[in-house]
Amino acid sequence: MAGVNSDRWLIAALTMLVGAYALGAQAQQQMTAQGLPLSPMLRDALAIQDVKAARPQIRIVGSSSMHDLTLAVAKDVMAKTGLNEPIVEAVGTREGMRLFCAGVGAEFPDIVAAVRRITKSEYTACMDNGIVDIIEMPIGLDAVILVTEKGDTVFNLTARHLYLALAHQVPREFVVTANVPPGIARMALLAYSEQFLDNPFTFWNQIDSRLPAIPIKVYGPSITAGTRDFVNSAIMEAGCRYFKPIRNIPSAAERVRQCTTYRGSPQFVDVPDPYEDNVVSVVLGEDDGTLGIVTFAILEKYKDQVVPLPYNGLTVSEEMIAGGEYPLRRTIYYYVKRAHMLNAKGEGVVRGLREFMADLTNEATIGPEGLLDRMGRVPSAAVERETARRNAGILKRLER
C-alpha cells in the first residue's frame, strides 16, 4: 500500500511539474498581477524554461530619480517569483536610453527607466540597431519643482524669469543698462548688431523688480539626467520664446542651443547623478535664495527641510499634478525590449521580463495608495493605468 501511495504522489508531482511547464508566460503574468506567490515546486518547474537564457538576471538602466522605485519593484517581483536580483544602474535617462538602444543581446540592457518619453532620435537609434519591438509603459506622474530651505525667502518664478537667470547669453535688447539704480529692473531697448550678450544678471530683482534683491544661485541636474531634458524643454525653451531675437533664428537646432546653453557657477551649478539627494544637501545651509531643481518625490522625502517655490503662481500639490493644473508635471515610463524575452522553447536573453511588467503595472504598484503613491509619485488616471497594463499584457509594440 505504501508503494502505491508513493507512486500516486510521484504521478501527482510529475503532473504538477508538467502543468507548470505548460503554464507559460501568460498564466505566470496573471498570477503575479493578482499578487499570488509561486510555490517552491512551481518555481523549480518554471526554472526548467530558464536553462537556455543567456543571462541569469534582468538588467535595468536609466533614471537616477526613479532608482528607488525600480529597486522596490524588483524586490517585489523577486519575492513573488523567485527571480534573481536584477542589475539596476542609475545612469540617468539620456545615458540609459543610449545603452538600451545600442543593440540586442545579453550585453545590452533589457529595461530602461525614464522620466520622459523616448525621443524620436532615440527611437530611430533603437530601430537602426535591430530593436524593433519596444513595449512602452507610462506608469505614473511626477513633477519638477524649485525648492529652497525652510525659512528662506519664497517667491514666484516663471519660465521667462528662469531663462533670463540661467541662460549663458540673453537677448541684448533686454539687458539692464548700466545707469539703472540698484533694485530697479527697467529694460532698455538697445540697438543690437550683436543679437545676444553674456548674461549680466546676478540678482533676481534685476530681471523683474517684483523679485527679491537676492543673488541668483540655482543647483540643477547634470546633462546626463532626464530631468535636465525636461527643464530644457518645459522651462528654458518655453521662457526664451518670449523674445524676438530667439524667434528670428532660422535654424530650429540653433534656437534650441541658444535657449538651453547654461551659464556657469555661481548662478547655475549642475549636480552629478544621483543629483536630487545631492541637490538638497547643498541647498541646506546655503545663503538665502539658493534654489534647487528637484522632483515631487524628493520634495515629499525632504518636506521637513525644504519648501517649494510657486511656479506661474501655483504651489505644487499632489492634487494639482493629478489634475493637470501644475505646469511642470510629467509622465514617467519604463521601456522593455521584447527581443530579450524567452520564447516558447525557453530560448532568449533573460527570464522574468513578463513578470516584471505584470508587477510594475499592477494596481498594487501604480494605483492609489500603491507602491508608487507611497514613494512620492502620483498615480495616473484609471484609464491610463489600464492602458499601461494592456500594453504590458499584449506586448504592444511602440510606434513613433
Contacts in CASP RR format, 6 or more apart in sequence:
PFRMAT RR
TARGET T0000
AUTHOR 0000-0000-0000
METHOD contacts of the structure
MODEL  1
MAGVNSDRWLIAALTMLVGAYALGAQAQQQMTAQGLPLSPMLRDALAIQD
VKAARPQIRIVGSSSMHDLTLAVAKDVMAKTGLNEPIVEAVGTREGMRLF
CAGVGAEFPDIVAAVRRITKSEYTACMDNGIVDIIEMPIGLDAVILVTEK
GDTVFNLTARHLYLALAHQVPREFVVTANVPPGIARMALLAYSEQFLDNP
FTFWNQIDSRLPAIPIKVYGPSITAGTRDFVNSAIMEAGCRYFKPIRNIP
SAAERVRQCTTYRGSPQFVDVPDPYEDNVVSVVLGEDDGTLGIVTFAILE
KYKDQVVPLPYNGLTVSEEMIAGGEYPLRRTIYYYVKRAHMLNAKGEGVV
RGLREFMADLTNEATIGPEGLLDRMGRVPSAAVERETARRNAGILKRLER
13 41 0 8 1.000
16 41 0 8 1.000
16 42 0 8 1.000
16 45 0 8 1.000
17 41 0 8 1.000
17 44 0 8 1.000
17 45 0 8 1.000
17 48 0 8 1.000
19 45 0 8 1.000
20 41 0 8 1.000
20 42 0 8 1.000
20 45 0 8 1.000
20 46 0 8 1.000
21 45 0 8 1.000
21 46 0 8 1.000
21 48 0 8 1.000
21 49 0 8 1.000
23 46 0 8 1.000
24 49 0 8 1.000
25 341 0 8 1.000
25 342 0 8 1.000
25 354 0 8 1.000
28 38 0 8 1.000
28 46 0 8 1.000
28 81 0 8 1.000
28 354 0 8 1.000
28 355 0 8 1.000
28 358 0 8 1.000
29 354 0 8 1.000
29 355 0 8 1.000
29 357 0 8 1.000
29 358 0 8 1.000
29 392 0 8 1.000
29 393 0 8 1.000
30 358 0 8 1.000
31 38 0 8 1.000
32 77 0 8 1.000
32 80 0 8 1.000
32 81 0 8 1.000
32 355 0 8 1.000
32 358 0 8 1.000
32 359 0 8 1.000
32 362 0 8 1.000
33 358 0 8 1.000
33 359 0 8 1.000
33 361 0 8 1.000
33 362 0 8 1.000
33 389 0 8 1.000
35 80 0 8 1.000
35 362 0 8 1.000
35 364 0 8 1.000
36 80 0 8 1.000
37 79 0 8 1.000
37 80 0 8 1.000
38 46 0 8 1.000
38 80 0 8 1.000
38 81 0 8 1.000
38 82 0 8 1.000
43 81 0 8 1.000
43 82 0 8 1.000
46 351 0 8 1.000
49 342 0 8 1.000
49 346 0 8 1.000
49 351 0 8 1.000
50 56 0 8 1.000
50 342 0 8 1.000
50 346 0 8 1.000
50 351 0 8 1.000
51 346 0 8 1.000
52 342 0 8 1.000
52 345 0 8 1.000
52 346 0 8 1.000
52 347 0 8 1.000
52 348 0 8 1.000
53 342 0 8 1.000
53 346 0 8 1.000
53 347 0 8 1.000
53 348 0 8 1.000
53 349 0 8 1.000
53 350 0 8 1.000
53 351 0 8 1.000
54 105 0 8 1.000
54 106 0 8 1.000
54 348 0 8 1.000
54 349 0 8 1.000
54 350 0 8 1.000
55 106 0 8 1.000
55 349 0 8 1.000
55 350 0 8 1.000
56 84 0 8 1.000
56 350 0 8 1.000
57 83 0 8 1.000
57 84 0 8 1.000
57 85 0 8 1.000
57 86 0 8 1.000
57 87 0 8 1.000
57 350 0 8 1.000
58 74 0 8 1.000
58 83 0 8 1.000
58 84 0 8 1.000
58 86 0 8 1.000
58 87 0 8 1.000
58 110 0 8 1.000
58 111 0 8 1.000
58 350 0 8 1.000
58 352 0 8 1.000
58 353 0 8 1.000
58 356 0 8 1.000
59 86 0 8 1.000
59 87 0 8 1.000
59 89 0 8 1.000
59 109 0 8 1.000
59 110 0 8 1.000
59 111 0 8 1.000
59 350 0 8 1.000
60 70 0 8 1.000
60 74 0 8 1.000
60 86 0 8 1.000
60 87 0 8 1.000
60 88 0 8 1.000
60 89 0 8 1.000
60 109 0 8 1.000
60 110 0 8 1.000
60 111 0 8 1.000
60 112 0 8 1.000
60 113 0 8 1.000
61 88 0 8 1.000
61 89 0 8 1.000
61 91 0 8 1.000
61 92 0 8 1.000
61 95 0 8 1.000
61 96 0 8 1.000
61 99 0 8 1.000
61 100 0 8 1.000
61 109 0 8 1.000
61 111 0 8 1.000
61 112 0 8 1.000
61 113 0 8 1.000
62 89 0 8 1.000
62 90 0 8 1.000
62 91 0 8 1.000
62 92 0 8 1.000
62 93 0 8 1.000
62 95 0 8 1.000
62 96 0 8 1.000
62 97 0 8 1.000
62 99 0 8 1.000
62 100 0 8 1.000
62 112 0 8 1.000
62 113 0 8 1.000
62 114 0 8 1.000
63 90 0 8 1.000
63 92 0 8 1.000
63 93 0 8 1.000
63 113 0 8 1.000
63 114 0 8 1.000
63 115 0 8 1.000
63 225 0 8 1.000
63 226 0 8 1.000
63 332 0 8 1.000
64 90 0 8 1.000
64 91 0 8 1.000
64 92 0 8 1.000
64 225 0 8 1.000
64 273 0 8 1.000
64 274 0 8 1.000
64 275 0 8 1.000
64 276 0 8 1.000
65 115 0 8 1.000
65 142 0 8 1.000
65 225 0 8 1.000
65 227 0 8 1.000
65 274 0 8 1.000
65 276 0 8 1.000
65 295 0 8 1.000
65 297 0 8 1.000
65 298 0 8 1.000
66 113 0 8 1.000
66 114 0 8 1.000
66 115 0 8 1.000
66 332 0 8 1.000
67 88 0 8 1.000
67 90 0 8 1.000
67 113 0 8 1.000
67 274 0 8 1.000
68 297 0 8 1.000
68 375 0 8 1.000
69 113 0 8 1.000
69 371 0 8 1.000
69 372 0 8 1.000
69 375 0 8 1.000
69 377 0 8 1.000
70 88 0 8 1.000
70 113 0 8 1.000
71 88 0 8 1.000
72 371 0 8 1.000
72 375 0 8 1.000
73 356 0 8 1.000
73 359 0 8 1.000
73 360 0 8 1.000
73 365 0 8 1.000
73 371 0 8 1.000
74 85 0 8 1.000
74 86 0 8 1.000
74 88 0 8 1.000
74 356 0 8 1.000
76 359 0 8 1.000
76 365 0 8 1.000
76 371 0 8 1.000
77 83 0 8 1.000
77 352 0 8 1.000
77 355 0 8 1.000
77 356 0 8 1.000
77 359 0 8 1.000
78 84 0 8 1.000
78 85 0 8 1.000
78 86 0 8 1.000
80 355 0 8 1.000
80 359 0 8 1.000
81 352 0 8 1.000
81 355 0 8 1.000
83 351 0 8 1.000
83 352 0 8 1.000
83 355 0 8 1.000
83 356 0 8 1.000
86 356 0 8 1.000
89 96 0 8 1.000
89 109 0 8 1.000
90 273 0 8 1.000
90 274 0 8 1.000
91 99 0 8 1.000
91 224 0 8 1.000
91 273 0 8 1.000
92 224 0 8 1.000
92 225 0 8 1.000
92 226 0 8 1.000
92 273 0 8 1.000
93 112 0 8 1.000
93 113 0 8 1.000
93 114 0 8 1.000
93 115 0 8 1.000
93 116 0 8 1.000
93 225 0 8 1.000
93 226 0 8 1.000
93 227 0 8 1.000
93 229 0 8 1.000
94 223 0 8 1.000
94 224 0 8 1.000
94 225 0 8 1.000
94 226 0 8 1.000
94 228 0 8 1.000
94 229 0 8 1.000
95 224 0 8 1.000
96 109 0 8 1.000
96 112 0 8 1.000
96 114 0 8 1.000
97 112 0 8 1.000
97 114 0 8 1.000
97 118 0 8 1.000
97 119 0 8 1.000
97 122 0 8 1.000
98 122 0 8 1.000
98 125 0 8 1.000
99 108 0 8 1.000
99 109 0 8 1.000
99 112 0 8 1.000
100 108 0 8 1.000
100 109 0 8 1.000
100 111 0 8 1.000
100 112 0 8 1.000
100 126 0 8 1.000
100 131 0 8 1.000
100 335 0 8 1.000
100 337 0 8 1.000
101 122 0 8 1.000
101 123 0 8 1.000
101 125 0 8 1.000
101 126 0 8 1.000
101 129 0 8 1.000
101 131 0 8 1.000
102 108 0 8 1.000
102 125 0 8 1.000
102 129 0 8 1.000
103 126 0 8 1.000
103 129 0 8 1.000
103 130 0 8 1.000
103 131 0 8 1.000
104 129 0 8 1.000
104 130 0 8 1.000
104 131 0 8 1.000
104 337 0 8 1.000
104 339 0 8 1.000
104 340 0 8 1.000
104 349 0 8 1.000
105 339 0 8 1.000
105 340 0 8 1.000
105 349 0 8 1.000
106 349 0 8 1.000
106 350 0 8 1.000
108 337 0 8 1.000
109 337 0 8 1.000
110 336 0 8 1.000
110 337 0 8 1.000
110 340 0 8 1.000
110 349 0 8 1.000
110 350 0 8 1.000
110 353 0 8 1.000
111 334 0 8 1.000
111 335 0 8 1.000
111 336 0 8 1.000
111 337 0 8 1.000
111 353 0 8 1.000
111 356 0 8 1.000
112 334 0 8 1.000
112 335 0 8 1.000
113 332 0 8 1.000
113 333 0 8 1.000
113 334 0 8 1.000
114 226 0 8 1.000
114 332 0 8 1.000
114 333 0 8 1.000
114 334 0 8 1.000
114 335 0 8 1.000
115 142 0 8 1.000
115 226 0 8 1.000
115 227 0 8 1.000
115 230 0 8 1.000
115 295 0 8 1.000
115 330 0 8 1.000
115 332 0 8 1.000
115 333 0 8 1.000
116 226 0 8 1.000
116 229 0 8 1.000
116 230 0 8 1.000
116 330 0 8 1.000
116 331 0 8 1.000
116 333 0 8 1.000
117 136 0 8 1.000
117 138 0 8 1.000
117 331 0 8 1.000
117 333 0 8 1.000
118 126 0 8 1.000
118 134 0 8 1.000
118 136 0 8 1.000
118 333 0 8 1.000
118 335 0 8 1.000
118 398 0 8 1.000
118 400 0 8 1.000
120 400 0 8 1.000
123 134 0 8 1.000
123 398 0 8 1.000
123 400 0 8 1.000
126 132 0 8 1.000
126 134 0 8 1.000
130 339 0 8 1.000
131 337 0 8 1.000
131 339 0 8 1.000
132 339 0 8 1.000
132 397 0 8 1.000
133 337 0 8 1.000
133 338 0 8 1.000
133 339 0 8 1.000
133 395 0 8 1.000
133 397 0 8 1.000
134 335 0 8 1.000
134 336 0 8 1.000
134 337 0 8 1.000
134 338 0 8 1.000
134 397 0 8 1.000
134 398 0 8 1.000
135 335 0 8 1.000
135 336 0 8 1.000
135 338 0 8 1.000
135 357 0 8 1.000
135 391 0 8 1.000
135 392 0 8 1.000
135 395 0 8 1.000
135 396 0 8 1.000
135 397 0 8 1.000
135 398 0 8 1.000
136 333 0 8 1.000
136 335 0 8 1.000
136 391 0 8 1.000
136 396 0 8 1.000
136 398 0 8 1.000
137 333 0 8 1.000
137 334 0 8 1.000
137 335 0 8 1.000
137 336 0 8 1.000
137 357 0 8 1.000
137 360 0 8 1.000
137 361 0 8 1.000
137 388 0 8 1.000
137 391 0 8 1.000
137 392 0 8 1.000
138 331 0 8 1.000
138 332 0 8 1.000
138 333 0 8 1.000
138 380 0 8 1.000
138 384 0 8 1.000
138 387 0 8 1.000
138 388 0 8 1.000
139 332 0 8 1.000
139 333 0 8 1.000
139 334 0 8 1.000
139 360 0 8 1.000
139 361 0 8 1.000
139 365 0 8 1.000
139 366 0 8 1.000
139 372 0 8 1.000
139 380 0 8 1.000
139 388 0 8 1.000
140 331 0 8 1.000
140 332 0 8 1.000
140 366 0 8 1.000
140 372 0 8 1.000
140 377 0 8 1.000
140 378 0 8 1.000
140 379 0 8 1.000
140 380 0 8 1.000
140 384 0 8 1.000
140 385 0 8 1.000
141 321 0 8 1.000
141 322 0 8 1.000
141 329 0 8 1.000
141 330 0 8 1.000
141 331 0 8 1.000
141 332 0 8 1.000
141 377 0 8 1.000
141 378 0 8 1.000
141 379 0 8 1.000
141 380 0 8 1.000
142 295 0 8 1.000
142 296 0 8 1.000
142 297 0 8 1.000
142 321 0 8 1.000
142 329 0 8 1.000
142 330 0 8 1.000
142 331 0 8 1.000
142 332 0 8 1.000
142 377 0 8 1.000
142 378 0 8 1.000
143 295 0 8 1.000
143 296 0 8 1.000
143 316 0 8 1.000
143 321 0 8 1.000
143 326 0 8 1.000
143 328 0 8 1.000
143 329 0 8 1.000
143 330 0 8 1.000
143 378 0 8 1.000
144 227 0 8 1.000
144 230 0 8 1.000
144 231 0 8 1.000
144 234 0 8 1.000
144 235 0 8 1.000
144 293 0 8 1.000
144 294 0 8 1.000
144 295 0 8 1.000
144 328 0 8 1.000
144 330 0 8 1.000
145 293 0 8 1.000
145 294 0 8 1.000
145 295 0 8 1.000
145 296 0 8 1.000
145 299 0 8 1.000
145 308 0 8 1.000
145 309 0 8 1.000
145 311 0 8 1.000
145 316 0 8 1.000
145 328 0 8 1.000
146 157 0 8 1.000
146 218 0 8 1.000
146 291 0 8 1.000
146 292 0 8 1.000
146 293 0 8 1.000
146 308 0 8 1.000
146 309 0 8 1.000
146 311 0 8 1.000
147 280 0 8 1.000
147 283 0 8 1.000
147 291 0 8 1.000
147 292 0 8 1.000
147 294 0 8 1.000
147 298 0 8 1.000
147 299 0 8 1.000
147 302 0 8 1.000
147 306 0 8 1.000
147 307 0 8 1.000
147 308 0 8 1.000
147 309 0 8 1.000
148 154 0 8 1.000
148 283 0 8 1.000
148 289 0 8 1.000
148 290 0 8 1.000
148 291 0 8 1.000
148 292 0 8 1.000
148 306 0 8 1.000
148 307 0 8 1.000
148 309 0 8 1.000
149 283 0 8 1.000
149 284 0 8 1.000
149 285 0 8 1.000
149 286 0 8 1.000
149 290 0 8 1.000
149 305 0 8 1.000
149 306 0 8 1.000
149 307 0 8 1.000
150 304 0 8 1.000
150 305 0 8 1.000
150 306 0 8 1.000
150 307 0 8 1.000
151 307 0 8 1.000
152 288 0 8 1.000
152 289 0 8 1.000
152 290 0 8 1.000
153 212 0 8 1.000
153 214 0 8 1.000
153 288 0 8 1.000
153 289 0 8 1.000
154 307 0 8 1.000
154 309 0 8 1.000
154 310 0 8 1.000
155 204 0 8 1.000
155 211 0 8 1.000
155 212 0 8 1.000
155 309 0 8 1.000
155 310 0 8 1.000
156 309 0 8 1.000
156 310 0 8 1.000
156 311 0 8 1.000
156 312 0 8 1.000
156 313 0 8 1.000
157 211 0 8 1.000
157 309 0 8 1.000
157 310 0 8 1.000
157 311 0 8 1.000
158 239 0 8 1.000
158 311 0 8 1.000
158 312 0 8 1.000
159 234 0 8 1.000
159 235 0 8 1.000
159 236 0 8 1.000
159 238 0 8 1.000
159 239 0 8 1.000
159 312 0 8 1.000
160 239 0 8 1.000
160 242 0 8 1.000
161 204 0 8 1.000
161 207 0 8 1.000
161 208 0 8 1.000
161 211 0 8 1.000
162 218 0 8 1.000
162 235 0 8 1.000
162 236 0 8 1.000
162 239 0 8 1.000
163 170 0 8 1.000
163 235 0 8 1.000
163 236 0 8 1.000
163 238 0 8 1.000
163 239 0 8 1.000
163 240 0 8 1.000
163 242 0 8 1.000
163 259 0 8 1.000
164 170 0 8 1.000
164 174 0 8 1.000
164 199 0 8 1.000
164 201 0 8 1.000
164 207 0 8 1.000
165 199 0 8 1.000
165 201 0 8 1.000
165 204 0 8 1.000
165 207 0 8 1.000
165 216 0 8 1.000
165 218 0 8 1.000
165 267 0 8 1.000
166 216 0 8 1.000
166 218 0 8 1.000
166 236 0 8 1.000
166 262 0 8 1.000
166 263 0 8 1.000
166 267 0 8 1.000
166 268 0 8 1.000
167 199 0 8 1.000
167 236 0 8 1.000
167 240 0 8 1.000
167 258 0 8 1.000
167 259 0 8 1.000
167 261 0 8 1.000
167 262 0 8 1.000
167 263 0 8 1.000
168 198 0 8 1.000
168 199 0 8 1.000
168 261 0 8 1.000
168 262 0 8 1.000
168 263 0 8 1.000
168 264 0 8 1.000
169 196 0 8 1.000
169 197 0 8 1.000
169 198 0 8 1.000
169 199 0 8 1.000
169 258 0 8 1.000
169 261 0 8 1.000
170 196 0 8 1.000
170 197 0 8 1.000
170 199 0 8 1.000
170 200 0 8 1.000
170 201 0 8 1.000
171 192 0 8 1.000
171 195 0 8 1.000
171 196 0 8 1.000
171 243 0 8 1.000
171 244 0 8 1.000
171 245 0 8 1.000
171 246 0 8 1.000
172 190 0 8 1.000
172 192 0 8 1.000
172 194 0 8 1.000
172 195 0 8 1.000
172 196 0 8 1.000
172 197 0 8 1.000
172 245 0 8 1.000
173 187 0 8 1.000
173 189 0 8 1.000
173 190 0 8 1.000
173 192 0 8 1.000
173 243 0 8 1.000
173 244 0 8 1.000
173 245 0 8 1.000
174 187 0 8 1.000
174 243 0 8 1.000
175 187 0 8 1.000
175 188 0 8 1.000
175 190 0 8 1.000
175 197 0 8 1.000
175 200 0 8 1.000
176 185 0 8 1.000
176 186 0 8 1.000
176 187 0 8 1.000
176 188 0 8 1.000
176 200 0 8 1.000
176 201 0 8 1.000
176 206 0 8 1.000
177 186 0 8 1.000
177 188 0 8 1.000
177 190 0 8 1.000
180 186 0 8 1.000
180 188 0 8 1.000
182 213 0 8 1.000
183 203 0 8 1.000
183 205 0 8 1.000
183 206 0 8 1.000
183 209 0 8 1.000
183 213 0 8 1.000
184 205 0 8 1.000
184 209 0 8 1.000
185 205 0 8 1.000
185 206 0 8 1.000
185 207 0 8 1.000
185 208 0 8 1.000
185 209 0 8 1.000
192 245 0 8 1.000
195 245 0 8 1.000
195 248 0 8 1.000
196 245 0 8 1.000
196 258 0 8 1.000
198 263 0 8 1.000
199 263 0 8 1.000
199 267 0 8 1.000
200 206 0 8 1.000
201 207 0 8 1.000
201 216 0 8 1.000
201 267 0 8 1.000
202 215 0 8 1.000
202 216 0 8 1.000
202 267 0 8 1.000
203 213 0 8 1.000
203 214 0 8 1.000
203 215 0 8 1.000
203 216 0 8 1.000
204 211 0 8 1.000
204 212 0 8 1.000
204 213 0 8 1.000
204 214 0 8 1.000
204 215 0 8 1.000
204 216 0 8 1.000
205 211 0 8 1.000
205 212 0 8 1.000
205 213 0 8 1.000
205 214 0 8 1.000
212 289 0 8 1.000
214 287 0 8 1.000
214 288 0 8 1.000
214 289 0 8 1.000
215 266 0 8 1.000
215 287 0 8 1.000
215 289 0 8 1.000
216 267 0 8 1.000
217 266 0 8 1.000
217 267 0 8 1.000
217 269 0 8 1.000
217 286 0 8 1.000
217 287 0 8 1.000
217 289 0 8 1.000
217 290 0 8 1.000
217 291 0 8 1.000
218 267 0 8 1.000
218 268 0 8 1.000
218 269 0 8 1.000
218 290 0 8 1.000
218 291 0 8 1.000
218 292 0 8 1.000
218 293 0 8 1.000
219 269 0 8 1.000
219 270 0 8 1.000
219 271 0 8 1.000
219 279 0 8 1.000
219 282 0 8 1.000
219 283 0 8 1.000
219 290 0 8 1.000
219 291 0 8 1.000
219 292 0 8 1.000
219 293 0 8 1.000
220 227 0 8 1.000
220 228 0 8 1.000
220 231 0 8 1.000
220 268 0 8 1.000
220 269 0 8 1.000
220 270 0 8 1.000
220 271 0 8 1.000
220 275 0 8 1.000
220 279 0 8 1.000
220 292 0 8 1.000
220 293 0 8 1.000
221 227 0 8 1.000
221 228 0 8 1.000
221 231 0 8 1.000
221 270 0 8 1.000
221 271 0 8 1.000
221 275 0 8 1.000
221 276 0 8 1.000
221 293 0 8 1.000
222 228 0 8 1.000
222 270 0 8 1.000
222 271 0 8 1.000
222 272 0 8 1.000
222 273 0 8 1.000
222 275 0 8 1.000
223 270 0 8 1.000
224 272 0 8 1.000
224 273 0 8 1.000
225 273 0 8 1.000
225 275 0 8 1.000
227 275 0 8 1.000
227 276 0 8 1.000
227 293 0 8 1.000
227 295 0 8 1.000
228 270 0 8 1.000
230 328 0 8 1.000
230 330 0 8 1.000
231 293 0 8 1.000
232 256 0 8 1.000
232 259 0 8 1.000
232 260 0 8 1.000
234 327 0 8 1.000
234 328 0 8 1.000
234 330 0 8 1.000
235 328 0 8 1.000
236 259 0 8 1.000
236 260 0 8 1.000
237 255 0 8 1.000
237 256 0 8 1.000
237 259 0 8 1.000
237 260 0 8 1.000
239 259 0 8 1.000
240 246 0 8 1.000
240 255 0 8 1.000
240 258 0 8 1.000
240 259 0 8 1.000
241 247 0 8 1.000
241 259 0 8 1.000
246 255 0 8 1.000
246 258 0 8 1.000
246 259 0 8 1.000
249 255 0 8 1.000
249 258 0 8 1.000
262 268 0 8 1.000
262 270 0 8 1.000
269 282 0 8 1.000
271 278 0 8 1.000
271 279 0 8 1.000
271 282 0 8 1.000
272 278 0 8 1.000
276 294 0 8 1.000
276 295 0 8 1.000
276 298 0 8 1.000
277 298 0 8 1.000
279 292 0 8 1.000
279 293 0 8 1.000
279 294 0 8 1.000
279 298 0 8 1.000
280 292 0 8 1.000
280 294 0 8 1.000
280 298 0 8 1.000
280 302 0 8 1.000
280 305 0 8 1.000
280 306 0 8 1.000
283 290 0 8 1.000
283 291 0 8 1.000
283 292 0 8 1.000
283 306 0 8 1.000
284 305 0 8 1.000
284 306 0 8 1.000
291 309 0 8 1.000
294 306 0 8 1.000
296 316 0 8 1.000
296 318 0 8 1.000
296 321 0 8 1.000
296 376 0 8 1.000
296 377 0 8 1.000
296 378 0 8 1.000
297 375 0 8 1.000
297 376 0 8 1.000
297 377 0 8 1.000
299 306 0 8 1.000
299 308 0 8 1.000
299 316 0 8 1.000
300 376 0 8 1.000
301 376 0 8 1.000
308 315 0 8 1.000
308 316 0 8 1.000
311 326 0 8 1.000
311 327 0 8 1.000
311 328 0 8 1.000
312 327 0 8 1.000
314 320 0 8 1.000
314 325 0 8 1.000
314 326 0 8 1.000
314 327 0 8 1.000
316 326 0 8 1.000
316 328 0 8 1.000
317 326 0 8 1.000
318 378 0 8 1.000
320 326 0 8 1.000
320 329 0 8 1.000
321 329 0 8 1.000
321 378 0 8 1.000
322 378 0 8 1.000
322 379 0 8 1.000
322 381 0 8 1.000
329 378 0 8 1.000
331 380 0 8 1.000
332 377 0 8 1.000
334 357 0 8 1.000
334 360 0 8 1.000
335 398 0 8 1.000
336 353 0 8 1.000
336 356 0 8 1.000
336 357 0 8 1.000
336 392 0 8 1.000
337 353 0 8 1.000
338 395 0 8 1.000
338 397 0 8 1.000
339 349 0 8 1.000
340 348 0 8 1.000
340 349 0 8 1.000
340 350 0 8 1.000
340 353 0 8 1.000
341 348 0 8 1.000
341 349 0 8 1.000
341 350 0 8 1.000
341 352 0 8 1.000
341 353 0 8 1.000
341 354 0 8 1.000
341 395 0 8 1.000
342 348 0 8 1.000
342 349 0 8 1.000
342 350 0 8 1.000
342 351 0 8 1.000
342 352 0 8 1.000
354 392 0 8 1.000
354 393 0 8 1.000
357 392 0 8 1.000
357 393 0 8 1.000
358 392 0 8 1.000
358 393 0 8 1.000
359 365 0 8 1.000
360 366 0 8 1.000
360 392 0 8 1.000
361 385 0 8 1.000
361 388 0 8 1.000
361 389 0 8 1.000
361 391 0 8 1.000
361 392 0 8 1.000
362 389 0 8 1.000
363 370 0 8 1.000
363 385 0 8 1.000
364 370 0 8 1.000
364 371 0 8 1.000
365 371 0 8 1.000
365 372 0 8 1.000
366 372 0 8 1.000
366 379 0 8 1.000
366 380 0 8 1.000
366 385 0 8 1.000
366 388 0 8 1.000
367 373 0 8 1.000
367 379 0 8 1.000
367 385 0 8 1.000
368 379 0 8 1.000
370 379 0 8 1.000
372 379 0 8 1.000
373 379 0 8 1.000
379 385 0 8 1.000
380 388 0 8 1.000
390 396 0 8 1.000
END
